[in-house]
């Protein structure tokens, strides 16, 4: 039986062949807990860092979703699929690219927008795009702004290109691979995809899970909820201030901090506030 206060952050190395929700289903079975979710969906064929929030920590999801992610990917040239990865049906073929152009990496870094794939979790008129696509519905996906902070070619042999990219929220690597193939005068699809970092958490900190994973193994790898907010400043409350905070009341407190702040009482993480002009406004209270 799980502890009633089970709460925190679990870093999972998602295997291929299972959805992000499938990972949640496995953990619910292992931990026997309903309040659990994930940040940053990974495609079924993709692997790597999946941040799992358990118990009260699920309330911190909005502070994670906007952060950068790092991926390692392989483009297979000469084929384009309807899903933008090798799990889909081939819809177009092309030749193989020649040498990479001058300042190729710089040109990729200059990409500032993309059209998401139709097989994605984006909602279109209240429904998931992938559900509409599977039903054969025509979907018009709108361009979205993205940012590629870092891009590095690992290897290139004309048939395949391996690369690493640090990207902003909302960037689809499957689409990026297609756009890169287009820059090289052909078509391509994502053959392999692995997320090696999410919100500053690397793959080396992740645990692997399967249906045989024991409860104790997972419990011992759960991190405190406030690790998600390690870049936020922190503030310690007095007993009187804490009483106000937990009741959701504003606190007048001299501070040189501004913006979202981690709140502590007697070294215990108790929530998040926004601090503006020496006014502490509770946002999330644990």
C-alpha positions as CSV (number, residue, x, y, z in Angstrom):
1,X,0.0,0.0,0.0
2,X,1.4,3.4,-1.0
3,X,2.0,6.2,1.5
4,X,-0.9,8.6,1.5
5,X,1.5,11.5,1.1
6,X,3.3,10.1,-1.9
7,X,4.3,13.2,-3.9
8,X,7.1,14.5,-6.0
9,X,8.9,14.2,-9.3
10,X,10.0,11.0,-11.1
11,X,12.3,11.0,-14.1
12,X,11.6,8.1,-16.4
13,X,13.6,6.9,-19.4
14,X,10.6,6.1,-21.7
15,X,11.1,3.1,-23.8
16,X,10.0,2.8,-27.5
17,X,6.7,1.3,-28.3
18,X,4.7,2.8,-25.5
19,X,2.9,6.1,-25.3
20,X,3.5,8.7,-22.6
21,X,0.1,7.9,-21.2
22,X,1.1,4.2,-21.2
23,X,3.9,5.1,-18.9
24,X,1.4,6.8,-16.6
25,X,-0.8,3.7,-16.7
26,X,2.1,1.5,-15.6
27,X,3.0,3.8,-12.7
28,X,-0.6,4.0,-11.5
29,X,-0.5,0.2,-11.3
30,X,2.8,0.1,-9.5
31,X,2.2,3.0,-7.1
32,X,-1.6,2.5,-6.7
33,X,-2.1,6.2,-7.0
34,X,-4.5,8.2,-9.3
35,X,-3.1,11.7,-9.1
36,X,-0.2,11.4,-11.5
37,X,0.7,13.1,-14.8
38,X,3.5,13.9,-17.2
39,X,5.1,16.9,-18.8
40,X,6.1,17.0,-22.4
41,X,4.6,14.2,-24.4
42,X,6.9,11.8,-26.3
43,X,5.8,10.0,-29.4
44,X,5.3,6.2,-29.1
45,X,8.4,5.4,-31.1
46,X,10.5,8.0,-29.2
47,X,12.6,7.3,-26.1
48,X,14.1,9.4,-23.3
49,X,13.4,11.8,-20.5
50,X,9.8,11.9,-19.4
51,X,9.0,14.0,-16.3
52,X,6.4,12.4,-14.2
53,X,4.5,14.5,-11.5
54,X,3.0,12.6,-8.6
55,X,0.5,13.8,-6.0
56,X,0.6,17.5,-5.1
57,X,3.5,18.0,-7.6
58,X,1.0,17.8,-10.5
59,X,0.1,21.3,-9.6
60,X,3.5,22.5,-10.8
61,X,3.2,21.3,-14.4
62,X,2.8,24.8,-15.8
63,X,6.3,25.7,-14.6
64,X,7.9,22.9,-16.5
65,X,6.1,22.9,-19.9
66,X,7.7,26.1,-21.1
67,X,11.3,25.0,-20.6
68,X,13.8,23.8,-23.2
69,X,14.4,20.3,-24.3
70,X,17.3,18.5,-26.0
71,X,16.9,15.7,-28.6
72,X,19.1,13.3,-30.5
73,X,17.5,12.4,-33.8
74,X,18.2,10.6,-37.1
75,X,16.8,11.6,-40.4
76,X,16.3,8.9,-43.1
77,X,16.5,10.6,-46.5
78,X,14.5,9.7,-49.6
79,X,11.2,9.0,-47.9
80,X,8.4,11.1,-46.5
81,X,5.6,9.6,-44.4
82,X,2.2,10.8,-43.4
83,X,3.2,10.8,-39.7
84,X,6.6,12.4,-40.3
85,X,8.4,9.3,-38.8
86,X,9.1,5.8,-39.8
87,X,5.9,4.4,-38.3
88,X,3.8,6.0,-41.0
89,X,3.0,5.3,-44.6
90,X,5.3,6.6,-47.3
91,X,3.6,9.4,-49.2
92,X,6.6,10.8,-51.2
93,X,10.0,9.6,-52.3
94,X,13.1,11.5,-53.3
95,X,16.8,11.3,-54.0
96,X,19.7,11.5,-51.5
97,X,21.3,14.8,-50.7
98,X,24.9,15.6,-51.6
99,X,27.3,17.4,-49.3
100,X,25.9,19.7,-46.6
101,X,25.9,23.3,-47.6
102,X,28.2,26.0,-46.2
103,X,27.1,27.1,-42.7
104,X,24.4,24.4,-42.6
105,X,24.1,24.4,-38.8
106,X,23.7,28.2,-38.9
107,X,20.9,27.9,-41.4
108,X,19.1,25.4,-39.2
109,X,19.5,27.7,-36.2
110,X,17.8,30.4,-38.2
111,X,14.5,28.5,-38.5
112,X,12.0,30.4,-36.5
113,X,8.6,28.8,-37.4
114,X,7.2,25.5,-38.4
115,X,3.9,23.8,-39.3
116,X,3.2,21.0,-36.8
117,X,2.5,17.5,-38.1
118,X,-1.1,16.5,-38.5
119,X,-0.4,13.4,-36.4
120,X,0.1,15.5,-33.2
121,X,-1.8,16.1,-29.9
122,X,-2.6,19.7,-30.9
123,X,-6.3,20.4,-30.6
124,X,-8.2,21.5,-33.7
125,X,-11.8,22.6,-33.1
126,X,-11.7,20.7,-29.7
127,X,-10.3,17.4,-31.0
128,X,-6.8,16.0,-31.2
129,X,-5.3,16.5,-34.6
130,X,-4.1,12.9,-34.7
131,X,-7.7,11.6,-34.1
132,X,-9.0,13.7,-37.0
133,X,-6.1,12.6,-39.2
134,X,-6.8,8.9,-38.5
135,X,-10.4,9.5,-39.5
136,X,-9.2,10.9,-42.8
137,X,-10.3,14.4,-42.1
138,X,-8.6,17.3,-43.8
139,X,-6.7,19.4,-41.3
140,X,-5.2,22.9,-41.7
141,X,-2.3,23.2,-39.2
142,X,-1.2,26.8,-38.5
143,X,2.4,27.8,-38.3
144,X,3.9,28.4,-34.9
145,X,6.9,30.3,-33.7
146,X,9.8,28.1,-32.4
147,X,13.4,28.6,-31.3
148,X,16.3,26.4,-32.0
149,X,18.9,27.3,-29.4
150,X,21.6,24.8,-30.4
151,X,22.1,22.5,-33.3
152,X,24.9,20.1,-34.0
153,X,25.4,17.5,-36.7
154,X,26.7,14.2,-35.4
155,X,27.3,12.3,-38.6
156,X,26.1,12.4,-42.2
157,X,26.4,9.6,-44.8
158,X,24.0,10.9,-47.5
159,X,21.3,8.4,-46.5
160,X,21.1,9.4,-42.9
161,X,21.9,12.5,-40.8
162,X,22.3,12.3,-37.0
163,X,21.9,15.5,-35.1
164,X,21.4,17.0,-31.6
165,X,19.2,20.0,-31.0
166,X,18.1,22.1,-28.0
167,X,14.7,23.6,-28.8
168,X,11.9,25.6,-27.3
169,X,8.5,24.5,-26.1
170,X,6.3,23.4,-29.0
171,X,9.1,22.4,-31.4
172,X,8.3,19.2,-33.3
173,X,11.5,17.3,-34.1
174,X,9.6,15.3,-36.7
175,X,8.8,18.5,-38.6
176,X,12.3,19.8,-38.1
177,X,13.7,16.7,-39.7
178,X,11.4,17.2,-42.7
179,X,12.4,20.9,-43.0
180,X,16.1,19.9,-42.9
181,X,15.5,17.4,-45.7
182,X,13.8,20.1,-47.7
183,X,16.8,22.4,-47.2
184,X,18.9,19.7,-48.7
185,X,16.7,19.4,-51.8
186,X,14.9,16.1,-50.9
187,X,12.5,14.5,-48.5
188,X,13.1,12.7,-45.2
189,X,11.6,11.3,-42.1
190,X,12.6,10.9,-38.5
191,X,14.0,7.4,-38.0
192,X,15.1,7.6,-34.4
193,X,14.2,10.1,-31.7
194,X,15.6,10.4,-28.1
195,X,15.0,13.2,-25.6
196,X,18.2,13.5,-23.6
197,X,17.2,16.5,-21.5
198,X,14.0,18.1,-20.4
199,X,13.8,21.2,-18.2
200,X,17.4,20.8,-17.2
201,X,17.0,17.1,-16.2
202,X,19.3,14.7,-18.1
203,X,18.8,11.1,-19.1
204,X,21.4,9.9,-16.6
205,X,19.0,10.8,-13.8
206,X,16.2,8.7,-15.2
207,X,14.8,5.3,-14.0
208,X,13.6,2.6,-16.4
209,X,10.3,0.9,-15.7
210,X,8.4,-2.1,-16.9
211,X,5.4,-4.1,-15.6
212,X,7.8,-6.0,-13.2
213,X,9.2,-2.9,-11.6
214,X,8.8,-3.0,-7.8
215,X,7.1,-0.2,-5.8
216,X,10.1,0.3,-3.6
217,X,12.3,1.0,-6.6
218,X,10.1,3.8,-7.8
219,X,9.4,5.2,-4.4
220,X,13.1,5.6,-3.7
221,X,13.7,7.5,-6.9
222,X,11.0,10.1,-6.4
223,X,12.5,13.6,-6.0
224,X,11.1,16.5,-3.9
225,X,8.6,18.7,-5.8
226,X,10.7,21.8,-5.5
227,X,13.4,20.4,-7.8
228,X,11.2,21.6,-10.7
229,X,11.7,25.2,-9.5
230,X,15.5,25.1,-8.9
231,X,15.9,28.3,-11.0
232,X,13.4,30.2,-8.9
233,X,14.5,32.4,-6.0
234,X,13.4,31.2,-2.6
235,X,11.8,32.9,0.4
236,X,11.4,31.8,4.0
237,X,8.2,32.6,5.9
238,X,7.7,33.3,9.6
239,X,5.0,31.4,11.4
240,X,2.6,34.4,11.1
241,X,3.4,34.8,7.4
242,X,2.9,31.1,6.8
243,X,-0.5,31.2,8.3
244,X,-1.5,34.0,5.9
245,X,0.2,32.1,3.0
246,X,-1.6,28.8,3.5
247,X,-4.9,30.7,3.7
248,X,-4.2,32.3,0.3
249,X,-3.8,35.8,1.7
250,X,-1.3,38.4,0.4
251,X,1.7,39.1,2.5
252,X,3.5,42.5,2.7
253,X,7.2,41.6,3.0
254,X,10.3,43.5,2.1
255,X,12.2,41.6,-0.6
256,X,14.6,42.2,-3.4
257,X,12.9,39.4,-5.3
258,X,10.4,39.7,-8.2
259,X,8.4,37.1,-10.1
260,X,7.7,33.5,-9.1
261,X,9.4,32.5,-5.9
262,X,9.7,29.2,-4.0
263,X,8.2,29.5,-0.5
264,X,9.5,27.7,2.6
265,X,8.5,27.4,6.2
266,X,10.9,25.7,8.7
267,X,12.8,24.4,5.7
268,X,9.7,22.7,4.3
269,X,8.6,23.6,0.7
270,X,5.1,25.0,1.0
271,X,4.3,26.4,-2.4
272,X,4.8,29.2,-5.0
273,X,4.2,32.9,-4.9
274,X,4.5,35.8,-7.3
275,X,6.4,38.7,-5.7
276,X,5.7,42.2,-6.9
277,X,6.7,45.4,-5.3
278,X,7.2,43.7,-1.9
279,X,3.8,42.1,-2.1
280,X,3.8,38.3,-1.9
281,X,0.8,36.8,-3.7
282,X,0.2,33.0,-3.2
283,X,-0.1,31.1,-6.5
284,X,0.1,27.5,-5.4
285,X,-0.2,26.4,-1.8
286,X,0.8,22.9,-0.7
